[in-house]
Amino acid sequence: MKVLAINGSPRGKYGNTECLLQPFLEGIRETGAETETIYLVEKKIHRCSGCFSCWTKTPGFCIHNDSMPELLEKVRAAHVLVFATPLYVFTVSGLMKDFMDRMVLPLNKPYIVKQGDHYTHPTLHEDDPPKKIVLISNCGFPERHHFSGLVETFRLFYHYELAATILCSCGELLKVPDLQESNQWYTKAVHRAGVEFGKDSRVSRETQAVLDQSLAEPEDYARMANLYWDSVIVGQQVSEHMTTPTSMEALSPALPLPENQNKIPETFLDVITGQAALFNPEAAKSLRADIQFIVSGGESGEYVLRIKDGQCTAHRGLVPSPTLTIHTPSDVWIKIARNELSGQTAFIKGLYRIEGDMEILLRMNRLFSKKEGSKPNKPPFTNDQTTTAGETIERGPIRLPGMAWLSLAFVPWIVHWSTINFPALSNLVQMGIPLLLGVLLWGYRKAYSKPSWMETVSPVFFALSWVFLITGSFSTTYVEVFGLFFLGGVWAATLATSMPLTGEYSKWYWPSALWSHPVFIKTNAIITAVWAGVFMIQATAILAGHFALEHAGLWTSVRLLINIPAIFFTIWFQKWYPTVGSVKTP
């Protein structure tokens, strides 16, 4: 399959459009497709003169001597045309419009024929392979309805089928350096769309649902955008020095820097001095700025980070004309510095607010990161536990996908269930080995991450059960029943917390900004509730089989077979609910 991508951005390889186009092409190449990208900004394409010579005097050939004859041959040979364009006045860019004008007439005959329910021009080259269109676009607005005119243009685009659309609102965020990581959930979905299209000539509904999400909430994006434009328009002169001379007046004495830069900050004072200690002069270059902190909450006060002459110092007090002012509760900024909260997520949720130069805020990760060539330190504005759309927990030597840790959490229980009904096995095997495995798993997770409720309570259960068996308080049957009721109760209890149990594992497949999203929480809450019910039913089935021996086989079947619909439900529901079930219909 030959795929021809046409990038109509005036910025060519350096625009937001390219951030969407290339992941898609990478994905489709993985299926064996041959791709080529044309950057219209690099081509010489005259505007259509409307003379119709390509229909009358020289059919198929234009009067202009430019790049189009070569490009038309590539178009004719392609099976898939990927039109990638920024949204300009609710349609394609000027470069793309000139290309489309010059493309359509030479490839068609002038006659008007009825095709299906509407009239069109017949193709000039009937032997050319049929083509599908993929439309990729981004816009500076935060809402998707702005693409409606663009989509309609390509739905009516002569003989070609519009097979897929990737329409990214808030597109200006794609090229922001410090948002690259938090945007990867979207670009990975674009890559996945390329793989799917290469295999099936379509994008799955699940992937499309991700692509149809905005990179930010409209109100938050508008606030960020307006702050940025204020900083650019209001202070053109300020952009070179980032502050006015008055803000460089004398301050209180600089606060001492922490001796141990790797120490976890306990107070806001630790945070502000820690930032100054982690200042990266190479990222700042000639930047001169005063970052004012107005702190509320338990450690209220005023602090300033002054960046000047390649150095950063921390001070108490106020400056008259700060470059950037951050209004924040002390606990919020401490959590950000301790990697317990994403700075971008906190801003989007309105946990702190800013005034002044938005660009400084977006550069925080680079300004306060490790210095080149020095011993690595964690930047205070990143969350090393946060991953991008899907891979591993970024702590500890063992790198496993999130749900793999849930499977590991069940290993002690599987050993317990496999041995508990064999009287010949000792209590050491029945309970000691599960206890050891549970403690080892809990210890590892405690050292490198944060144990889930299941990982925490499992060793407690095995320890108590071992005591019950040794003392003769419970038989093995009742221990098994107690274990399932215990497990179901723990899963159900997490529904009262901020994160249902399955969410503790599945969250690693999503950006941290979505972890608190109501759809994510409800999806995992329902799955967690279903499995809590499964464990309770299994416990009840064991009891029923114990007291009604004539039906023991039936109850054993119930206990085992109930896992099958629960597994299928989980696989189906986690895909269906976010894309269909949670969508409100009018």
Secondary structure as the mmCIF struct_conf table of DSSP 4:
data_model
#
loop_
_struct_conf.conf_type_id
_struct_conf.id
_struct_conf.beg_label_comp_id
_struct_conf.beg_label_asym_id
_struct_conf.beg_label_seq_id
_struct_conf.end_label_comp_id
_struct_conf.end_label_asym_id
_struct_conf.end_label_seq_id
STRN STRN1 LYS A 2 ASN A 7
TURN_TY1_P TURN_TY1_P1 PRO A 10 ARG A 11
HELX_RH_3T_P HELX_RH_3T_P1 GLY A 12 TYR A 14
BEND BEND1 GLY A 15 GLY A 15
HELX_RH_AL_P HELX_RH_AL_P1 ASN A 16 ARG A 29
TURN_TY1_P TURN_TY1_P2 GLU A 30 GLY A 32
STRN STRN2 GLU A 34 TYR A 39
HELX_RH_3T_P HELX_RH_3T_P2 LEU A 40 GLU A 42
BEND BEND2 LYS A 43 LYS A 43
HELX_LH_PP_P HELX_LH_PP_P1 HIS A 46 CYS A 48
TURN_TY1_P TURN_TY1_P3 SER A 53 LYS A 57
BEND BEND3 THR A 58 THR A 58
TURN_TY1_P TURN_TY1_P4 PRO A 59 GLY A 60
BEND BEND4 ILE A 63 ILE A 63
BEND BEND5 ASP A 66 SER A 67
HELX_RH_AL_P HELX_RH_AL_P2 MET A 68 ALA A 77
BEND BEND6 HIS A 79 HIS A 79
STRN STRN3 VAL A 80 PRO A 86
STRN STRN4 TYR A 88 TYR A 88
TURN_TY1_P TURN_TY1_P5 VAL A 89 PHE A 90
STRN STRN5 THR A 91 THR A 91
HELX_RH_AL_P HELX_RH_AL_P3 GLY A 94 VAL A 104
HELX_RH_3T_P HELX_RH_3T_P3 LEU A 105 LEU A 107
STRN STRN6 ASN A 108 ASN A 108
BEND BEND7 PRO A 110 PRO A 110
STRN STRN7 VAL A 113 GLN A 115
TURN_TY1_P TURN_TY1_P6 GLY A 116 ASP A 117
STRN STRN8 HIS A 118 THR A 120
HELX_LH_PP_P HELX_LH_PP_P2 HIS A 121 PRO A 122
STRN STRN9 THR A 123 THR A 123
BEND BEND8 LEU A 124 LEU A 124
TURN_TY1_P TURN_TY1_P7 GLU A 126 ASP A 127
BEND BEND9 ASP A 128 ASP A 128
HELX_LH_PP_P HELX_LH_PP_P3 PRO A 129 PRO A 130
STRN STRN10 LYS A 132 ASN A 138
BEND BEND10 GLY A 140 PRO A 142
HELX_RH_3T_P HELX_RH_3T_P4 ARG A 144 PHE A 147
HELX_RH_AL_P HELX_RH_AL_P4 SER A 148 ARG A 155
TURN_TY1_P TURN_TY1_P8 LEU A 156 LEU A 156
BEND BEND11 PHE A 157 PHE A 157
TURN_TY1_P TURN_TY1_P9 TYR A 158 HIS A 159
STRN STRN11 GLU A 161 CYS A 168
BEND BEND12 SER A 169 CYS A 170
HELX_RH_3T_P HELX_RH_3T_P5 GLY A 171 LYS A 175
HELX_RH_3T_P HELX_RH_3T_P6 PRO A 177 LEU A 179
TURN_TY1_P TURN_TY1_P10 GLN A 180 ASN A 183
HELX_RH_AL_P HELX_RH_AL_P5 GLN A 184 ASP A 200
BEND BEND13 SER A 201 ARG A 202
HELX_RH_AL_P HELX_RH_AL_P6 ARG A 205 LEU A 211
TURN_TY1_P TURN_TY1_P11 ASP A 212 ASP A 212
BEND BEND14 GLN A 213 GLN A 213
BEND BEND15 LEU A 215 ALA A 216
HELX_RH_AL_P HELX_RH_AL_P7 PRO A 218 ILE A 233
TURN_TY1_P TURN_TY1_P12 VAL A 234 GLN A 237
HELX_RH_AL_P HELX_RH_AL_P8 VAL A 238 HIS A 241
BEND BEND16 MET A 242 THR A 243
HELX_RH_3T_P HELX_RH_3T_P7 PRO A 245 MET A 248
BEND BEND17 GLU A 249 GLU A 249
BEND BEND18 SER A 252 SER A 252
HELX_LH_PP_P HELX_LH_PP_P4 PRO A 253 PRO A 258
BEND BEND19 GLU A 259 GLU A 259
TURN_TY1_P TURN_TY1_P13 GLN A 261 ASN A 262
BEND BEND20 LYS A 263 LYS A 263
HELX_LH_PP_P HELX_LH_PP_P5 ILE A 264 PRO A 265
BEND BEND21 THR A 267 THR A 267
HELX_RH_AL_P HELX_RH_AL_P9 PHE A 268 ALA A 277
TURN_TY1_P TURN_TY1_P14 LEU A 278 LEU A 278
HELX_RH_AL_P HELX_RH_AL_P10 PRO A 281 ALA A 284
TURN_TY1_P TURN_TY1_P15 LYS A 285 SER A 286
STRN STRN12 ALA A 289 SER A 296
HELX_RH_3T_P HELX_RH_3T_P8 GLY A 297 GLU A 299
STRN STRN13 GLY A 301 LYS A 308
TURN_TY1_P TURN_TY1_P16 ASP A 309 GLY A 310
STRN STRN14 GLN A 311 ARG A 316
BEND BEND22 GLY A 317 GLY A 317
BEND BEND23 PRO A 320 SER A 321
BEND BEND24 THR A 323 THR A 323
STRN STRN15 LEU A 324 PRO A 329
HELX_RH_AL_P HELX_RH_AL_P11 SER A 330 ALA A 337
TURN_TY1_P TURN_TY1_P17 ARG A 338 ASN A 339
BEND BEND25 GLU A 340 LEU A 341
HELX_RH_AL_P HELX_RH_AL_P12 GLY A 343 ILE A 348
TURN_TY1_P TURN_TY1_P18 LYS A 349 GLY A 350
BEND BEND26 LEU A 351 TYR A 352
STRN STRN16 ARG A 353 GLY A 356
HELX_RH_AL_P HELX_RH_AL_P13 MET A 358 LEU A 362
TURN_TY1_P TURN_TY1_P19 ARG A 363 ARG A 363
HELX_RH_AL_P HELX_RH_AL_P14 MET A 364 LEU A 367
TURN_TY1_P TURN_TY1_P20 PHE A 368 PHE A 368
BEND BEND27 SER A 369 SER A 369
HELX_LH_PP_P HELX_LH_PP_P6 LYS A 370 LYS A 371
TURN_TY1_P TURN_TY1_P21 GLU A 372 GLY A 373
BEND BEND28 SER A 374 SER A 374
HELX_LH_PP_P HELX_LH_PP_P7 LYS A 375 PRO A 376
TURN_TY1_P TURN_TY1_P22 PRO A 380 PHE A 381
TURN_TY1_P TURN_TY1_P23 ASP A 384 GLN A 385
BEND BEND29 THR A 388 THR A 388
TURN_TY1_P TURN_TY1_P24 ALA A 389 GLY A 390
BEND BEND30 GLU A 391 GLU A 391
STRN STRN17 THR A 392 THR A 392
BEND BEND31 GLU A 394 PRO A 397
STRN STRN18 PRO A 401 PRO A 401
HELX_RH_AL_P HELX_RH_AL_P15 GLY A 402 THR A 419
TURN_TY1_P TURN_TY1_P25 ILE A 420 ASN A 421
TURN_TY1_P TURN_TY1_P26 PRO A 423 ALA A 424
BEND BEND32 LEU A 425 LEU A 425
HELX_RH_AL_P HELX_RH_AL_P16 ASN A 427 ASN A 427
HELX_RH_PI_P HELX_RH_PI_P1 LEU A 428 GLY A 432
HELX_RH_AL_P HELX_RH_AL_P17 ILE A 433 TYR A 448
BEND BEND33 SER A 449 SER A 449
HELX_RH_AL_P HELX_RH_AL_P18 TRP A 453 THR A 471
TURN_TY1_P TURN_TY1_P27 GLY A 472 GLY A 472
BEND BEND34 SER A 473 PHE A 474
HELX_RH_AL_P HELX_RH_AL_P19 THR A 476 ALA A 493
HELX_RH_3T_P HELX_RH_3T_P9 THR A 494 ALA A 496
BEND BEND35 THR A 497 MET A 499
TURN_TY1_P TURN_TY1_P28 LEU A 501 THR A 502
HELX_RH_AL_P HELX_RH_AL_P20 GLY A 503 SER A 506
HELX_RH_3T_P HELX_RH_3T_P10 LYS A 507 TYR A 509
BEND BEND36 TRP A 510 TRP A 510
HELX_RH_3T_P HELX_RH_3T_P11 SER A 512 LEU A 514
TURN_TY1_P TURN_TY1_P29 TRP A 515 SER A 516
HELX_RH_AL_P HELX_RH_AL_P21 PRO A 518 PHE A 547
HELX_RH_3T_P HELX_RH_3T_P12 LEU A 549 HIS A 551
HELX_RH_AL_P HELX_RH_AL_P22 ALA A 552 LEU A 561
TURN_TY1_P TURN_TY1_P30 ILE A 562 ILE A 562
HELX_RH_AL_P HELX_RH_AL_P23 ASN A 563 TRP A 576
HELX_RH_PI_P HELX_RH_PI_P2 TYR A 577 GLY A 581
TURN_TY1_P TURN_TY1_P31 SER A 582 SER A 582
BEND BEND37 VAL A 583 VAL A 583
HELX_LH_PP_P HELX_LH_PP_P8 LYS A 584 THR A 585
#
